[in-house]
Amino acid sequence: MSARPTDMLEEEHRYIQKVVGAMAVMAEALEMGQKVDVETLKGIVEFMRTFADKCHHGKEEAYLFPTLVGKGVPVRGCPLAILTAEHLRGRTLVRELSETTEAYAKDGPEAKRALVECLRDMTNLYPNHIWKEDYLLFPMTNKILTSEEQQELQDKFEKVEESIGRDVHHRFERMALALEEKTRKS
């Protein structure tokens, strides 16, 4: 178990970064006229919906952000409003990725261009978003929450893990590692 709830979130970021890195490699391959595996793209959509959004963003939005608001961090200010808006943008992009993947699978004429654009948009959003959380939000969180509040938050995060399923969480971690390895060889 992580020492602090932010450690758990940072660890999840490492897996998200692996998948985002694979998206960049796939966009580049498409731009060079190569095909990419549709099942891999569908797996990325599932990863982003479940691991990145339900698990990771879910912990932040349901528990971390409200806890910080309770400690006086403004909900409409920096960083919470910006991060929440980026979560919404990420959800929109994942929906677009799902749609463009389906179109690409059917070999639609505009599908490849739309898929590349969507992958590029995602690879532009997530590194900056993760940086804001790792270097702004999490240090601030660790500074203002007491050890008791951190433990309460950690317990809530553990409940999210249980509700999603630890096996599901670990499956996505393995998928991220395999995807990183696969795209490294490309």
N, C-alpha and C positions, 0 to 999 in steps of 0.2 A: 504494500500500500504506500502511496506517495506521502511525503511528509506534510505537504500542504496541498490544498485543492488546486492551486494554480500550477503546481508541478504536474498534476494529472492533465490539465488543459494544455500545458506546454508539450507534454509527451504526445498528446493527440495531434498537436500541430506538426510534429515531425512526420507522422504518417500522412497527414493531409498534404504536406509539402512534397512527399514522394509521388503522390498521385498527380499533383499539379505539375511536377517536373515531367512526368510521363505525358501529360497533356501537351506540354510544350514540344516534346519530341514527336508526338503524333501530328501536331499541327505542321511542324517542319516537314515531316514525311509527306503529308498530303500536298504541301506547297511544291514539293519536288516531284510530284506526279505519282507517288507511291500510294498503294491502298493501305488502309488500316483495318484491323479486325473489328467487325461490328459487335461481336460478343464482348470484346474488351471495352469498347465504348459503353455498352449497356452496363457492364460491371462498374465502370467509373460513375455512371449515373446513379446506380444503386449505392455505391460507396458514399457519394456526395450527399445523397438524400438521407441515408441512415447514419453513417458514421459522422460525417461533417455537420449535418444539420440536426437530426434528431438527438444524437448523442452529445456532440460537442456544443453546438449553438444552443441546444436545449438546456444544457447545464447552465450556460451563461445567462440566457434569457429568463429562465424560470427561477433561478436561484442566485447566481452571482450578481447580476445587475440589480435586482430588487434589494439584495443585502447592502450593496454599495449606496443605493438611493437612501436606504434607512440610516446610513452613516453620514448623509449629507451631500453625497455626490449628485449633482443636478442631472435629472433624467433627460432634459432637453439640451444639455450642454455637452462639452467635450469631456470625456471620450464616448460616453454612452450613446448619445444620439447618433454619432458618426458610425460607431460599430453596429448599432441596430440597423441603420440604413444599409450598411454593407452586407449584413446578414440577409436583408430583404433582396438586395441586388444579387447576391449569390443564389438565392432560391429561384429568382427569375432566370438567371443564367443556366441553372441546372435544368429547369423546364425547357429552355431553348435547346440545351444539349440533348435532351431526350428527344425532342421533336426533330432536330437536325440529324440525329443518329438514325431515326426511323426513315427520314427522307433519303439519307445516304445509303441505307440498306436497300432501298428501292431504286437506287441509282438515278435519282432525280437530277436534272441538269444543273440546277443551282445549288444542290445539296452540298457538294464538296466545298464551295466557297463559303456557304453559310456555316458549315461545320468548322472550318478553319477559323472564321471570325469568332464564333462562339468559344472555341478552345483558347484563342488568343485573349479574348475578354476575360475568361476565367484565370488565365495565367497572369494577367495584369492585376486583377483584383486581389487574389489570395495572398501573394507575398507581402503586399503592403498592409493588408488587413492583419495578417499574422504578426508582422513587425509591431504594429500599434498595440496589439495585445501583449506580446512578449516583453516589450520594452517600455510601455506606458501603463497599460491597464494592470498587468499582473504585479509589477513592483508597487504601484499605488495600493493595490488590494492588500498586499503583504504588509504594507506600512500601516494601513488604517484598521485592519481587522485584528482583534485580539486572538490569542491562541484558542480560546473557547469558541469564538465565532468561526474561526477557520475549521475547527473540528466539526462544528454543526454543518458547515458547508460541505466538508468532505463526506460526512454521513449522507447528506442529500445527494451528492454526486454518485455515491455508491448505490443508492436506490435507483438512480437513472440507469446505471450499468445493469442492475438486476432486472429492471423492467424491459430493457432492450434485449438482454441476454448476454452473458459473458462470452458464450460461444460465438455469438454473432459479432461481438466486438473483436474477438481474437481472429475470427475469419477475415474480417476487414483489414486487420493489421497484417496478416499473412498475405492478403491480396496486394496491399500496398508495397510490401517488400518484393513480391514476385513481379509486380508491374515495374518497379524500379529496376530490377535485375534484367527483365526482358527488354526494356527500352534502352538500357545501358549498352546492350549487345547490338542494338539496331544501328 
